[in-house]
Amino acid sequence: GSTYSSKVFRVTFLTLAASLTVPLLGVTLLLDSPIDPQPISLKEPPLLTGALEPNVKLRKAERLWENQVLGPESIVNIGDVLFTGTADGKILRIEDGEIETIARIGHGPCGSREDEPTCGRPLGIRVGPNNTLFVADAYYGLYEVNPSTGETKLLVSTKTPVEGQKLSFLNDLTVTQDGRKIYFTDSSSKWQRRDYLYLIMEGTDDGRLLEYDTVTKEVKVLMVGLRFPNGVQLSPAEDFVLVQETTMARIRRYYVSGLMKGGADMFVENLPGLPDNIRLSSSGGYWVAMAALRPNPGFSMLDFLSEKPWLKRMIFKLLSQETVTKFVPKYSLVVELSETGSYRRSFHDPNGVTAAYVSEAHEHNGYLYLGSFRSPFICRLNLQHV
């Protein structure tokens, strides 16, 4: 009788499975997907060998001001005073370990995904001449902030379209030494910062590199068709700007002066992870921060999904961005590039044990200060000890 009952069980089980699967498939087909992805072809990720050899050097970093700074995306210093913008819309000054809010661009409440557009989200932050701060707020625009009085002045508003396209996701900026020109990225005209995962997964190519002239007050578009342009950095000689293209795991170069002016080329292709911000290193090269790895050897989810738009649609029909984020393995990676774009060295934190969600590596006085778009602290790594 056992074979009979196992048969009954099998038939019952299969019937049950089918009766659940068919409606589920039907429902899934009927559901709208929030994204309309296009296939993207990425090269096979670089092997993690040589200068990219995995290590745990980032775990030597110490966490500072834990639970006092929420998502300190980008960090600058004036002397030994640090400034950063946080996920709760504040611009903070940290002096002798004391934290003070000097400015807010948006207004509360803050904390939920829904609040973000009104709360504001200061991302890239830079120091201009006369020690003024320039801040890119993802939702409100480009600002000049007086670090002593906290007075804010709007330079470029996201309410004003530029060349017929709206600015939906201001991200990072870099400023000439004389303070005349500000180069900044708008990651998308469709997606906002709170939907950055949709932007990556859809592969939207409506990101731009722009230039603001502080004298003429003009905004010019320098590059179009970028897939999630993120961090930007002027070269030490100020002849070109580097633009990190997150979705494509690469760095583009746009020439702002000299014989090549107005031209663009590839600076580094096929990075080992998804690049966020880029900053100068004291050796004349660049620090690139990455919060997601494209493991090789290993399985890279991003690469696997890149050529399967149907699968991406399906995933986002059924799961929220928050849920999908949980499936992305945490891995923090900071790479130092030479002035020509070759890999000099790398600091890793597999699983993001000490430094998670790194967004920037800012070098000051022999230390790397690590920004993060989600962690409630700043990490500091002593470069003498790695």
Secondary structure, DSSP 8 states (H G I E B T S, - for coil): -HHHHHHHHHHHHHHHHHHHHHHHHHHHHHS--S-------------S-GGG----GGGG-EEESTTTSS----EEEETTEEEEE-TTSEEEEEETTEEEEEEESS-S--SSTTTHHHH--EEEEEE-GGG-EEEEETTTEEEEE-TTT--EEEEEETTS-BTTB----EEEEEE-TTS-EEEEEE--SS--GGGHHHHHHHT---EEEEEEETTT--EEEEEEEESSEEEEEE-TTSSEEEEEEGGGTEEEEEE-SSTTTT-EEEEE-S-SEEEEEEEE-TTSSEEEEEEEE--SSS--HHHHHHT-HHHHHHHHHHS-HHHHHHHS--EEEEEEE-TTS-EEEEEEEETTSSS-SEEEEEEETTEEEEEESS-SSEEEEEGGG-
